[in-house]
Amino acid sequence: MNTASSLQNELTKKLQLLDDAGLRRSQKIVTPLQNGRCLVNGRELYDFSSNDYLGFSQHPEVIAAAIDAIQEYGVGSRASMLVSGWSPVHQLLKERICELEQTESALLFSSGYAACQGAISTIVDADDIVFCERSNHACLVDGCRLSNAKFRVYRNHRLETLERELKKSASFPHRWIVTETVFGMDATIAPMDELIELAEKYDAYLICDEAHASGIYGPQGAGIISEFYDDISIPLEVVDRRVPLRIGTLSKAFGSQGGFVAGSSEIIELLWNRAKTAMFSTALSIPACAAAAKAIQLLLGDKEKLPWSLRCKAAVFRSHLDEDKFGVFGESNNPIIPIIIEDPELVIKMAENLEQAGFLVAAIRPPTVPRGTSRLRISLNANFSMDDLKLLRIAMNNARDGKATQ
């Protein structure tokens, strides 16, 4: 038998299975434009698919910072961070992250995925036990598994099960709880106060991914954990002790690319020397660092309270969709708005109707989300006006009725 043709037949069968399940993806060229718009197949659409929550990817000062960095330093970072890839711009971004997160140190990674996977697989030892929330992003799950620690899954709505398992795990050198603070597909917020209290009670530690919280929640957009700085319900020293590091991304609210870990100087020094996804990968590009550093500077000096304004818009729009009985899921003021449709083929059809009406909305299907929970994922941008959201509301109702016109 020709092994090449045998492989080809096997690949064809696997693709056909994806087709049969309504789960095959196709490529789409999306050209970003100003003010939350994009170009698809020659048509200008409202872009409700992007995670560029604050619109920083198109901010003139952020763009100018990247251009200036290219003109001074070139495009690439030349090597891994340990060899020659840590430039003055990388150092500047590190300092801005430390200022935002109020931590001693920080380390940059080529992506949020690399930051999560690298940090967890380095910090968590094989003799430890790690508890991973059921809805965590794949990069967190991968990091937990790569650590070779004892792996357990818990659910936020059943913390009594987590407590029982923590109680049984006293013999392990370390107990780790890994969670997103804002879940990117569900728009729900982890019960951080309860998790921190459990960690304190059972001498465990939390690793928190703030990817969808940075820039949106907390003082000056520093994330969910930073909200405890103004919360007297849990002493700050307990929070700092039980959440020794925080992971974030630069590719969402900060409008650039890359990931970071913020924490103590000892943790960052260990990651610098042992995190494979940082050590053996080319460093984050210099213009991406410059753009992210400028975005954080703008956020730290924000007088218009951009995150607060975005959350207000989200709350109003969510209430309108509730009135229309769309069954909106998640936190009431979160700019991520998931609408569960269940059937993947119906999700695709609704997204196609919305696109024909002038709105790009993401159709999310397994394996990104569990089977039976396919959804439309609307993502708001601070540049959208309430009039823009009114037009989307009309289009949503038309799409549900099988119409494709505004």
PyMOL commands that set and color helices and strands:
alter all, ss='L'
color gray80, all
select helices_A, chain A and resi 3-20+56-58+60-73+81-85+88-101+112-123+138-146+156-168+192-201+219-221+225-230+236-242+265-274+276-279+286-300+306-323+344-356+386-400
alter helices_A, ss='H'
color red, helices_A
select strands_A, chain A and resi 30-32+37-40+43-47+105-109+129-133+150-154+175-180+205-209+245-249+259-263+336-342+359-360+362-364+374-379
alter strands_A, ss='S'
color yellow, strands_A
deselect
rebuild
show_as cartoon
